[in-house]
């Protein structure tokens, strides 16, 4: 699984290497950063799991989802109790037998 490696410099902004394969060590990343930025001193690295940006997905990439937190969201609103609401008054020309009610579309519902 690829990862992002953030290289921190003594001065200036850090640089992020995206989609670094697992077989590349952090020492190799530090060596590459030293080659690419010879005038800046590398003081450390940190590794973060790679998550594609949903706005800039490449063909074949899927957005990442945190499955640990996906079910923690509370429901936005309680479901309506439309199945028990009687809409007979909206359909005065239709006969509704005893023991039945009508839904929004006028269909008979056994109640």
MOPAC internal coordinates of N, CA, C and O (Angstrom, degrees):
PM7 1SCF
backbone

  N    0.0000 0     0.00 0     0.00 0    0    0    0
  C    1.4425 1     0.00 0     0.00 0    1    0    0
  C    1.5296 1   108.24 1     0.00 0    2    1    0
  O    1.2310 1   119.82 1   -54.48 1    3    2    1
  N    1.3022 1   117.95 1   125.52 1    3    2    1
  C    1.4568 1   118.95 1  -178.84 1    5    3    2
  C    1.5289 1   111.83 1   -67.23 1    6    5    3
  O    1.2310 1   121.90 1   -18.12 1    7    6    5
  N    1.3211 1   113.96 1   161.88 1    7    6    5
  C    1.4618 1   119.42 1  -179.17 1    9    7    6
  C    1.5200 1   108.78 1  -141.99 1   10    9    7
  O    1.2310 1   120.61 1   -15.16 1   11   10    9
  N    1.3010 1   116.44 1   164.84 1   11   10    9
  C    1.4585 1   122.36 1   174.13 1   13   11   10
  C    1.5215 1   107.92 1  -102.52 1   14   13   11
  O    1.2310 1   120.50 1   -44.66 1   15   14   13
  N    1.3276 1   116.65 1   135.34 1   15   14   13
  C    1.4575 1   121.20 1   177.36 1   17   15   14
  C    1.5270 1   107.12 1  -117.29 1   18   17   15
  O    1.2310 1   120.85 1   -57.18 1   19   18   17
  N    1.3231 1   115.97 1   122.82 1   19   18   17
  C    1.4590 1   122.18 1   179.58 1   21   19   18
  C    1.5282 1   107.46 1   -99.97 1   22   21   19
  O    1.2310 1   121.02 1   -58.67 1   23   22   21
  N    1.3305 1   115.66 1   121.33 1   23   22   21
  C    1.4602 1   121.90 1   179.66 1   25   23   22
  C    1.5238 1   107.46 1   -98.92 1   26   25   23
  O    1.2310 1   121.06 1   -55.23 1   27   26   25
  N    1.3411 1   115.58 1   124.77 1   27   26   25
  C    1.4668 1   120.80 1  -179.82 1   29   27   26
  C    1.5201 1   109.08 1  -101.17 1   30   29   27
  O    1.2310 1   121.46 1   -44.60 1   31   30   29
  N    1.3187 1   114.82 1   135.40 1   31   30   29
  C    1.4619 1   121.38 1   179.74 1   33   31   30
  C    1.5234 1   109.84 1  -107.56 1   34   33   31
  O    1.2310 1   121.18 1   -18.75 1   35   34   33
  N    1.3339 1   115.34 1   161.25 1   35   34   33
  C    1.4582 1   120.38 1   179.32 1   37   35   34
  C    1.5314 1   110.63 1   -63.69 1   38   37   35
  O    1.2310 1   120.56 1   139.57 1   39   38   37
  N    1.3226 1   116.54 1   -40.43 1   39   38   37
  C    1.4635 1   121.24 1   176.48 1   41   39   38
  C    1.5208 1   108.65 1  -130.94 1   42   41   39
  O    1.2310 1   120.98 1   -36.16 1   43   42   41
  N    1.3270 1   115.74 1   143.84 1   43   42   41
  C    1.4567 1   120.02 1   176.64 1   45   43   42
  C    1.5130 1   112.96 1    96.84 1   46   45   43
  O    1.2310 1   122.03 1     0.58 1   47   46   45
  N    1.3131 1   113.72 1  -179.42 1   47   46   45
  C    1.4604 1   121.72 1  -177.28 1   49   47   46
  C    1.5339 1   111.16 1   -75.60 1   50   49   47
  O    1.2310 1   119.73 1   -31.52 1   51   50   49
  N    1.3307 1   118.13 1   148.48 1   51   50   49
  C    1.4642 1   119.89 1   174.56 1   53   51   50
  C    1.5284 1   110.70 1   -71.86 1   54   53   51
  O    1.2310 1   120.81 1   -19.29 1   55   54   53
  N    1.3143 1   116.07 1   160.71 1   55   54   53
  C    1.4663 1   122.03 1   178.25 1   57   55   54
  C    1.5287 1   108.52 1  -118.30 1   58   57   55
  O    1.2310 1   120.31 1   -42.63 1   59   58   57
  N    1.3298 1   117.02 1   137.37 1   59   58   57
  C    1.4621 1   121.91 1  -178.67 1   61   59   58
  C    1.5160 1   109.92 1  -109.23 1   62   61   59
  O    1.2310 1   121.22 1   -52.52 1   63   62   61
  N    1.3247 1   115.28 1   127.48 1   63   62   61
  C    1.4574 1   122.17 1   170.96 1   65   63   62
  C    1.5241 1   106.99 1   -98.82 1   66   65   63
  O    1.2310 1   120.43 1   -61.00 1   67   66   65
  N    1.3449 1   116.79 1   119.00 1   67   66   65
  C    1.4579 1   120.73 1  -176.85 1   69   67   66
  C    1.5220 1   110.77 1   -95.73 1   70   69   67
  O    1.2310 1   121.24 1   -28.23 1   71   70   69
  N    1.3165 1   115.24 1   151.77 1   71   70   69
  C    1.4715 1   124.34 1   176.38 1   73   71   70
  C    1.5241 1   112.48 1    55.60 1   74   73   71
  O    1.2310 1   120.38 1  -133.43 1   75   74   73
  N    1.3111 1   116.87 1    46.57 1   75   74   73
  C    1.4588 1   121.35 1   177.00 1   77   75   74
  C    1.5252 1   107.55 1   -77.79 1   78   77   75
  O    1.2310 1   119.46 1   -55.67 1   79   78   77
  N    1.3337 1   118.64 1   124.33 1   79   78   77
  C    1.4672 1   120.60 1   179.36 1   81   79   78
  C    1.5293 1   111.67 1   -63.49 1   82   81   79
  O    1.2310 1   120.82 1   -23.26 1   83   82   81
  N    1.3274 1   116.04 1   156.74 1   83   82   81
  C    1.4631 1   121.39 1  -177.93 1   85   83   82
  C    1.5295 1   112.57 1   -66.63 1   86   85   83
  O    1.2310 1   120.23 1   154.75 1   87   86   85
  N    1.3323 1   117.16 1   -25.25 1   87   86   85
  C    1.4698 1   118.92 1  -177.33 1   89   87   86
  C    1.5302 1   112.63 1   -79.30 1   90   89   87
  O    1.2310 1   119.36 1   176.48 1   91   90   89
  N    1.3271 1   118.82 1    -3.52 1   91   90   89
  C    1.4627 1   123.01 1   176.70 1   93   91   90
  C    1.5290 1   108.11 1   -94.60 1   94   93   91
  O    1.2310 1   120.45 1   -55.71 1   95   94   93
  N    1.3297 1   116.74 1   124.29 1   95   94   93
  C    1.4732 1   120.24 1  -177.93 1   97   95   94
  C    1.5278 1   109.86 1   -82.09 1   98   97   95
  O    1.2310 1   121.29 1   -14.11 1   99   98   97
  N    1.3365 1   115.13 1   165.89 1   99   98   97
  C    1.4615 1   119.86 1   178.38 1  101   99   98
  C    1.5289 1   110.72 1   -68.52 1  102  101   99
  O    1.2310 1   120.17 1   151.03 1  103  102  101
  N    1.3285 1   117.27 1   -28.97 1  103  102  101
  C    1.4688 1   120.34 1   176.41 1  105  103  102
  C    1.5278 1   110.13 1   -64.37 1  106  105  103
  O    1.2310 1   120.29 1   141.64 1  107  106  105
  N    1.3544 1   117.06 1   -38.36 1  107  106  105
  C    1.4623 1   120.44 1   177.42 1  109  107  106
  C    1.5256 1   110.72 1   -64.91 1  110  109  107
  O    1.2310 1   120.63 1   141.55 1  111  110  109
  N    1.3340 1   116.40 1   -38.45 1  111  110  109
  C    1.4646 1   120.63 1   178.94 1  113  111  110
  C    1.5210 1   110.00 1   -66.72 1  114  113  111
  O    1.2310 1   120.41 1   139.01 1  115  114  113
  N    1.3360 1   116.81 1   -40.99 1  115  114  113
  C    1.4733 1   120.25 1   177.55 1  117  115  114
  C    1.5327 1   110.69 1   -62.03 1  118  117  115
  O    1.2310 1   120.78 1   139.12 1  119  118  117
  N    1.3358 1   116.11 1   -40.88 1  119  118  117
  C    1.4633 1   120.07 1  -179.93 1  121  119  118
  C    1.5273 1   110.59 1   -65.09 1  122  121  119
  O    1.2310 1   120.12 1   139.34 1  123  122  121
  N    1.3171 1   117.37 1   -40.66 1  123  122  121
  C    1.4690 1   120.69 1   177.98 1  125  123  122
  C    1.5251 1   110.48 1   -65.10 1  126  125  123
  O    1.2310 1   120.31 1   138.17 1  127  126  125
  N    1.3293 1   117.02 1   -41.83 1  127  126  125
  C    1.4649 1   120.35 1   179.26 1  129  127  126
  C    1.5305 1   110.70 1   -63.84 1  130  129  127
  O    1.2310 1   120.24 1   141.73 1  131  130  129
  N    1.3268 1   117.16 1   -38.27 1  131  130  129
  C    1.4644 1   120.71 1   178.21 1  133  131  130
  C    1.5237 1   110.72 1   -65.08 1  134  133  131
  O    1.2310 1   120.39 1   145.01 1  135  134  133
  N    1.3593 1   116.85 1   -34.99 1  135  134  133
  C    1.4586 1   121.23 1   177.31 1  137  135  134
  C    1.5318 1   111.10 1   -69.82 1  138  137  135
  O    1.2310 1   120.85 1   135.57 1  139  138  137
  N    1.3519 1   115.98 1   -44.43 1  139  138  137
  C    1.4620 1   120.50 1  -176.23 1  141  139  138
  C    1.5267 1   112.32 1   -73.69 1  142  141  139
  O    1.2310 1   120.36 1   148.41 1  143  142  141
  N    1.3177 1   116.91 1   -31.59 1  143  142  141
  C    1.4631 1   121.85 1  -178.88 1  145  143  142
  C    1.5328 1   108.88 1  -123.91 1  146  145  143
  O    1.2310 1   119.67 1  -105.78 1  147  146  145
  N    1.3435 1   118.23 1    74.22 1  147  146  145
  C    1.4688 1   119.99 1  -174.39 1  149  147  146
  C    1.5332 1   114.06 1   -68.05 1  150  149  147
  O    1.2310 1   119.94 1   158.24 1  151  150  149
  N    1.3279 1   117.72 1   -21.76 1  151  150  149
  C    1.4645 1   120.00 1  -177.60 1  153  151  150
  C    1.5213 1   113.08 1   -92.07 1  154  153  151
  O    1.2310 1   119.71 1  -175.10 1  155  154  153
  N    1.3401 1   118.16 1     4.90 1  155  154  153
  C    1.4709 1   121.55 1  -179.65 1  157  155  154
  C    1.5274 1   109.61 1  -122.34 1  158  157  155
  O    1.2310 1   120.57 1   -38.56 1  159  158  157
  N    1.3312 1   116.52 1   141.44 1  159  158  157
  C    1.4602 1   121.84 1  -178.50 1  161  159  158
  C    1.5337 1   109.82 1   -93.85 1  162  161  159
  O    1.2310 1   120.84 1   -53.84 1  163  162  161
  N    1.3488 1   116.00 1   126.16 1  163  162  161
  C    1.4711 1   122.43 1   178.66 1  165  163  162
  C    1.5220 1   108.26 1   -79.81 1  166  165  163
  O    1.2310 1   120.53 1   -53.44 1  167  166  165
  N    1.3377 1   116.59 1   126.56 1  167  166  165
  C    1.4664 1   119.33 1   179.06 1  169  167  166
  C    1.5266 1   112.78 1  -110.73 1  170  169  167
  O    1.2310 1   119.72 1   168.08 1  171  170  169
  N    1.3310 1   118.15 1   -11.92 1  171  170  169
  C    1.4575 1   118.79 1   178.58 1  173  171  170
  C    1.5132 1   112.80 1   174.57 1  174  173  171
  O    1.2310 1   121.96 1    -9.96 1  175  174  173
  N    1.3229 1   113.85 1   170.04 1  175  174  173
  C    1.4676 1   120.23 1   177.18 1  177  175  174
  C    1.5189 1   108.84 1  -136.26 1  178  177  175
  O    1.2310 1   121.16 1   -22.27 1  179  178  177
  N    1.3071 1   115.39 1   157.73 1  179  178  177
  C    1.4649 1   120.79 1   171.63 1  181  179  178
  C    1.5216 1   107.72 1  -140.59 1  182  181  179
  O    1.2310 1   121.46 1   -31.16 1  183  182  181
  N    1.3103 1   114.81 1   148.84 1  183  182  181
  C    1.4550 1   120.81 1  -176.21 1  185  183  182
  C    1.5207 1   109.99 1  -113.60 1  186  185  183
  O    1.2310 1   121.36 1   -44.18 1  187  186  185
  N    1.3293 1   115.01 1   135.82 1  187  186  185
  C    1.4587 1   122.11 1   178.65 1  189  187  186
  C    1.5188 1   107.28 1  -131.33 1  190  189  187
  O    1.2310 1   120.06 1   -36.91 1  191  190  189
  N    1.3211 1   117.49 1   143.09 1  191  190  189
  C    1.4594 1   120.62 1   177.07 1  193  191  190
  C    1.5228 1   109.37 1   -61.95 1  194  193  191
  O    1.2310 1   120.36 1   -39.04 1  195  194  193
  N    1.3285 1   116.91 1   140.96 1  195  194  193
  C    1.4574 1   121.42 1  -178.91 1  197  195  194
  C    1.5213 1   109.74 1   -75.27 1  198  197  195
  O    1.2310 1   120.88 1   -51.28 1  199  198  197
  N    1.3321 1   115.92 1   128.72 1  199  198  197
  C    1.4641 1   122.41 1   174.43 1  201  199  198
  C    1.5195 1   107.04 1  -129.43 1  202  201  199
  O    1.2310 1   119.95 1   -60.47 1  203  202  201
  N    1.3227 1   117.70 1   119.53 1  203  202  201
  C    1.4592 1   118.50 1   179.68 1  205  203  202
  C    1.5255 1   111.21 1   -67.07 1  206  205  203
  O    1.2310 1   120.90 1   -34.63 1  207  206  205
  N    1.3207 1   115.89 1   145.37 1  207  206  205
  C    1.4570 1   122.07 1   177.64 1  209  207  206
  C    1.5302 1   108.01 1   -75.10 1  210  209  207
  O    1.2310 1   118.97 1   -57.98 1  211  210  209
  N    1.3386 1   119.56 1   122.02 1  211  210  209
  C    1.4598 1   120.01 1  -176.99 1  213  211  210
  C    1.5276 1   113.62 1   -62.87 1  214  213  211
  O    1.2310 1   119.98 1   158.29 1  215  214  213
  N    1.3257 1   117.64 1   -21.71 1  215  214  213
  C    1.4640 1   120.14 1  -179.89 1  217  215  214
  C    1.5274 1   111.90 1   -79.96 1  218  217  215
  O    1.2310 1   120.20 1   153.30 1  219  218  217
  N    1.3210 1   117.23 1   -26.70 1  219  218  217
  C    1.4683 1   121.00 1  -175.51 1  221  219  218
  C    1.5222 1   111.47 1  -121.52 1  222  221  219
  O    1.2310 1   119.67 1  -131.64 1  223  222  221
  N    1.3174 1   118.23 1    48.36 1  223  222  221
  C    1.4613 1   121.13 1  -179.21 1  225  223  222
  C    1.5227 1   110.34 1   -73.07 1  226  225  223
  O    1.2310 1   121.37 1   -40.41 1  227  226  225
  N    1.3087 1   114.98 1   139.59 1  227  226  225
  C    1.4563 1   121.47 1   175.36 1  229  227  226
  C    1.5276 1   107.73 1   -91.26 1  230  229  227
  O    1.2310 1   119.60 1   -19.24 1  231  230  229
  N    1.3343 1   118.38 1   160.76 1  231  230  229
  C    1.4679 1   119.65 1   179.47 1  233  231  230
  C    1.5276 1   111.14 1   -57.42 1  234  233  231
  O    1.2310 1   120.76 1   -50.14 1  235  234  233
  N    1.2993 1   116.16 1   129.86 1  235  234  233
  C    1.4621 1   121.81 1   179.72 1  237  235  234
  C    1.5102 1   114.11 1    94.63 1  238  237  235
  O    1.2310 1   119.43 1   164.82 1  239  238  237
  N    1.3393 1   118.69 1   -15.18 1  239  238  237
  C    1.4595 1   120.98 1   178.64 1  241  239  238
  C    1.5188 1   110.09 1   -84.66 1  242  241  239
  O    1.2310 1   121.27 1   -35.09 1  243  242  241
  N    1.3012 1   115.18 1   144.91 1  243  242  241
  C    1.4547 1   121.11 1   177.77 1  245  243  242
  C    1.5194 1   108.67 1  -115.59 1  246  245  243
  O    1.2310 1   119.99 1   -34.93 1  247  246  245
  N    1.3357 1   117.62 1   145.07 1  247  246  245
  C    1.4692 1   118.79 1   178.26 1  249  247  246
  C    1.5201 1   110.14 1   -66.50 1  250  249  247
  O    1.2310 1   120.75 1   -34.05 1  251  250  249
  N    1.3186 1   116.17 1   145.95 1  251  250  249
  C    1.4532 1   119.75 1  -179.65 1  253  251  250
  C    1.5128 1   110.16 1   -84.71 1  254  253  251
  O    1.2310 1   121.19 1   -32.79 1  255  254  253
  N    1.3188 1   115.33 1   147.21 1  255  254  253
  C    1.4573 1   121.87 1  -179.87 1  257  255  254
  C    1.5160 1   107.52 1  -129.10 1  258  257  255
  O    1.2310 1   120.36 1   -47.73 1  259  258  257
  N    1.3090 1   116.92 1   132.27 1  259  258  257
  C    1.4476 1   121.10 1   177.01 1  261  259  258
  C    1.5256 1   107.60 1   -85.28 1  262  261  259
  O    1.2310 1   120.71 1   -80.19 1  263  262  261
  N    1.3426 1   116.24 1    99.81 1  263  262  261
  C    1.4614 1   118.98 1  -173.49 1  265  263  262
  C    1.5223 1   112.42 1   -71.16 1  266  265  263
  O    1.2310 1   120.27 1   162.22 1  267  266  265
  N    1.3409 1   117.09 1   -17.78 1  267  266  265
  C    1.4586 1   118.77 1   178.31 1  269  267  266
  C    1.5200 1   111.75 1   -71.52 1  270  269  267
  O    1.2310 1   119.95 1   150.81 1  271  270  269
  N    1.3192 1   117.70 1   -29.19 1  271  270  269
  C    1.4540 1   120.93 1  -176.78 1  273  271  270
  C    1.5214 1   113.29 1  -107.46 1  274  273  271
  O    1.2310 1   119.40 1   176.43 1  275  274  273
  N    1.3249 1   118.74 1    -3.57 1  275  274  273
  C    1.4575 1   120.11 1  -174.93 1  277  275  274
  C    1.5180 1   112.54 1   -67.23 1  278  277  275
  O    1.2310 1   119.52 1   150.30 1  279  278  277
  N    1.3233 1   118.53 1   -29.70 1  279  278  277
  C    1.4632 1   119.74 1  -178.42 1  281  279  278
  C    1.5216 1   112.41 1   -97.15 1  282  281  279
  O    1.2310 1   120.09 1  -177.75 1  283  282  281
  N    1.3265 1   117.43 1     2.25 1  283  282  281
  C    1.4630 1   119.97 1   179.74 1  285  283  282
  C    1.5203 1   112.91 1   -80.85 1  286  285  283
  O    1.2310 1   119.95 1   169.72 1  287  286  285
  N    1.3246 1   117.70 1   -10.28 1  287  286  285
  C    1.4582 1   120.06 1  -177.88 1  289  287  286
  C    1.5238 1   109.51 1   -71.47 1  290  289  287
  O    1.2310 1   121.48 1   -43.15 1  291  290  289
  N    1.3009 1   114.78 1   136.85 1  291  290  289
  C    1.4521 1   119.86 1   178.35 1  293  291  290
  C    1.5212 1   109.05 1   -81.49 1  294  293  291
  O    1.2310 1   119.62 1   -29.76 1  295  294  293
  N    1.3262 1   118.33 1   150.24 1  295  294  293
  C    1.4587 1   119.58 1   179.10 1  297  295  294
  C    1.5285 1   110.70 1   -62.35 1  298  297  295
  O    1.2310 1   120.95 1   -37.08 1  299  298  297
  N    1.3062 1   115.79 1   142.92 1  299  298  297
  C    1.4574 1   121.23 1  -176.47 1  301  299  298
  C    1.5213 1   110.61 1   -69.80 1  302  301  299
  O    1.2310 1   120.23 1   132.81 1  303  302  301
  N    1.3048 1   117.17 1   -47.19 1  303  302  301
  C    1.4610 1   121.14 1  -179.93 1  305  303  302
  C    1.5269 1   108.72 1  -144.43 1  306  305  303
  O    1.2310 1   121.15 1   -27.80 1  307  306  305
  N    1.3007 1   115.41 1   152.20 1  307  306  305
  C    1.4619 1   119.71 1   178.19 1  309  307  306
  C    1.5264 1   108.93 1   -71.06 1  310  309  307
  O    1.2310 1   119.90 1   -36.93 1  311  310  309
  N    1.3271 1   117.80 1   143.07 1  311  310  309
  C    1.4629 1   119.21 1   178.25 1  313  311  310
  C    1.5294 1   110.50 1   -64.56 1  314  313  311
  O    1.2310 1   121.65 1   -35.08 1  315  314  313
  N    1.3213 1   114.45 1   144.92 1  315  314  313
  C    1.4580 1   118.84 1  -179.21 1  317  315  314
  C    1.5183 1   110.90 1   -74.04 1  318  317  315
  O    1.2310 1   121.02 1   -28.57 1  319  318  317
  N    1.2912 1   115.66 1   151.43 1  319  318  317
  C    1.4622 1   121.88 1   178.80 1  321  319  318
  C    1.5220 1   110.03 1   -93.55 1  322  321  319
  O    1.2310 1   120.66 1  -128.91 1  323  322  321
  N    1.3490 1   116.34 1    51.09 1  323  322  321
  C    1.4621 1   120.34 1  -178.28 1  325  323  322
  C    1.5201 1   112.53 1   -66.48 1  326  325  323
  O    1.2310 1   120.33 1   153.45 1  327  326  325
  N    1.3308 1   116.98 1   -26.55 1  327  326  325
  C    1.4619 1   118.22 1  -176.79 1  329  327  326
  C    1.5222 1   111.94 1   -67.58 1  330  329  327
  O    1.2310 1   119.41 1   157.24 1  331  330  329
  N    1.3413 1   118.73 1   -22.76 1  331  330  329
  C    1.4600 1   121.17 1  -179.33 1  333  331  330
  C    1.5261 1   112.84 1  -100.79 1  334  333  331
  O    1.2310 1   120.23 1   172.72 1  335  334  333
  N    1.3284 1   117.17 1    -7.28 1  335  334  333
  C    1.4564 1   119.60 1  -178.72 1  337  335  334
  C    1.5254 1   109.20 1   -81.24 1  338  337  335
  O    1.2310 1   120.63 1   -43.85 1  339  338  337
  N    1.3117 1   116.41 1   136.15 1  339  338  337
  C    1.4602 1   122.20 1  -177.26 1  341  339  338
  C    1.5256 1   109.75 1   -96.70 1  342  341  339
  O    1.2310 1   120.44 1   -56.15 1  343  342  341
  N    1.3226 1   116.77 1   123.85 1  343  342  341
  C    1.4552 1   123.04 1   179.89 1  345  343  342
  C    1.5267 1   111.82 1  -108.26 1  346  345  343
  O    1.2310 1   119.66 1  -153.62 1  347  346  345
  N    1.3380 1   118.25 1    26.38 1  347  346  345
  C    1.4657 1   120.94 1  -179.67 1  349  347  346
  C    1.5260 1   111.99 1   -58.91 1  350  349  347
  O    1.2310 1   120.23 1   144.18 1  351  350  349
  N    1.3308 1   117.16 1   -35.82 1  351  350  349
  C    1.4640 1   120.34 1  -177.68 1  353  351  350
  C    1.5288 1   111.53 1   -65.02 1  354  353  351
  O    1.2310 1   119.51 1   155.00 1  355  354  353
  N    1.3286 1   118.54 1   -25.00 1  355  354  353
  C    1.4654 1   121.60 1   178.51 1  357  355  354
  C    1.5305 1   112.84 1   -77.05 1  358  357  355
  O    1.2310 1   120.69 1   164.74 1  359  358  357
  N    1.3360 1   116.28 1   -15.26 1  359  358  357
  C    1.4690 1   121.02 1  -178.26 1  361  359  358
  C    1.5272 1   109.52 1  -127.24 1  362  361  359
  O    1.2310 1   119.46 1  -110.55 1  363  362  361
  N    1.3463 1   118.64 1    69.45 1  363  362  361
  C    1.4616 1   120.21 1  -174.94 1  365  363  362
  C    1.5195 1   113.84 1   -68.93 1  366  365  363
  O    1.2310 1   119.86 1   159.92 1  367  366  365
  N    1.3267 1   117.87 1   -20.08 1  367  366  365
  C    1.4639 1   119.57 1  -178.15 1  369  367  366
  C    1.5249 1   112.73 1   -85.97 1  370  369  367
  O    1.2310 1   119.77 1   170.88 1  371  370  369
  N    1.3275 1   118.04 1    -9.12 1  371  370  369
  C    1.4663 1   121.31 1  -178.75 1  373  371  370
  C    1.5219 1   110.00 1   -98.24 1  374  373  371
  O    1.2310 1   121.53 1   -45.33 1  375  374  373
  N    1.3450 1   114.68 1   134.67 1  375  374  373
  C    1.4601 1   120.18 1   177.52 1  377  375  374
  C    1.5308 1   108.85 1   -78.66 1  378  377  375
  O    1.2310 1   121.00 1   -48.09 1  379  378  377
  N    1.3308 1   115.70 1   131.91 1  379  378  377
  C    1.4608 1   121.11 1   176.79 1  381  379  378
  C    1.5162 1   108.19 1  -115.56 1  382  381  379
  O    1.2310 1   120.10 1   -68.31 1  383  382  381
  N    1.3459 1   117.41 1   111.69 1  383  382  381
  C    1.4656 1   120.27 1  -178.70 1  385  383  382
  C    1.5253 1   111.67 1   -65.92 1  386  385  383
  O    1.2310 1   120.10 1   -20.37 1  387  386  385
  N    1.3387 1   117.42 1   159.63 1  387  386  385
  C    1.4654 1   120.34 1   177.69 1  389  387  386
  C    1.5289 1   110.36 1   -61.29 1  390  389  387
  O    1.2310 1   120.62 1   -38.82 1  391  390  389
  N    1.3457 1   116.42 1   141.18 1  391  390  389
  C    1.4601 1   121.41 1  -179.89 1  393  391  390
  C    1.5153 1   113.37 1    88.27 1  394  393  391
  O    1.2310 1   119.96 1  -179.59 1  395  394  393
  N    1.3204 1   117.68 1     0.41 1  395  394  393
  C    1.4654 1   122.16 1   179.44 1  397  395  394
  C    1.5219 1   109.69 1  -121.16 1  398  397  395
  O    1.2310 1   121.23 1   -24.11 1  399  398  397
  N    1.3359 1   115.24 1   155.89 1  399  398  397
  C    1.4599 1   121.91 1   170.88 1  401  399  398
  C    1.5162 1   107.09 1  -130.74 1  402  401  399
  O    1.2310 1   120.22 1    -6.41 1  403  402  401
  N    1.3226 1   117.18 1   173.59 1  403  402  401
  C    1.4665 1   121.44 1   178.24 1  405  403  402
  C    1.5287 1   109.21 1  -114.29 1  406  405  403
  O    1.2310 1   120.86 1   -38.01 1  407  406  405
  N    1.3538 1   115.96 1   141.99 1  407  406  405
  C    1.4678 1   120.09 1   175.73 1  409  407  406
  C    1.5220 1   109.28 1   -90.52 1  410  409  407
  O    1.2310 1   119.95 1     7.49 1  411  410  409
  N    1.3381 1   117.71 1  -172.51 1  411  410  409
  C    1.4648 1   122.07 1  -176.74 1  413  411  410
  C    1.5272 1   112.90 1   -58.60 1  414  413  411
  O    1.2310 1   120.38 1   146.33 1  415  414  413
  N    1.3139 1   116.88 1   -33.67 1  415  414  413
  C    1.4673 1   121.09 1  -177.95 1  417  415  414
  C    1.5161 1   112.24 1   -85.40 1  418  417  415
  O    1.2310 1   120.17 1   173.25 1  419  418  417
  N    1.3275 1   117.28 1    -6.75 1  419  418  417
  C    1.4605 1   120.44 1  -179.12 1  421  419  418
  C    1.5083 1   113.46 1    93.49 1  422  421  419
  O    1.2310 1   119.85 1  -175.37 1  423  422  421
  N    1.3187 1   117.89 1     4.63 1  423  422  421
  C    1.4656 1   120.87 1   179.77 1  425  423  422
  C    1.5177 1   109.11 1   -74.49 1  426  425  423
  O    1.2310 1   120.76 1   -32.38 1  427  426  425
  N    1.3437 1   116.14 1   147.62 1  427  426  425
  C    1.4553 1   121.61 1   177.22 1  429  427  426
  C    1.5338 1   110.21 1   -75.05 1  430  429  427
  O    1.2310 1   120.98 1   -45.14 1  431  430  429
  N    1.3204 1   115.72 1   134.86 1  431  430  429
  C    1.4621 1   121.79 1   177.57 1  433  431  430
  C    1.5215 1   106.95 1  -124.79 1  434  433  431
  O    1.2310 1   120.46 1   -54.11 1  435  434  433
  N    1.3422 1   116.72 1   125.89 1  435  434  433
  C    1.4455 1   120.37 1   176.30 1  437  435  434
  C    1.5120 1   108.49 1   -74.04 1  438  437  435
  O    1.2310 1   121.04 1   -51.76 1  439  438  437
  N    1.3426 1   115.61 1   128.24 1  439  438  437
  C    1.4417 1   119.47 1  -175.27 1  441  439  438
  C    1.4828 1   111.62 1  -125.94 1  442  441  439
  O    1.2310 1   120.10 1   180.00 1  443  442  441

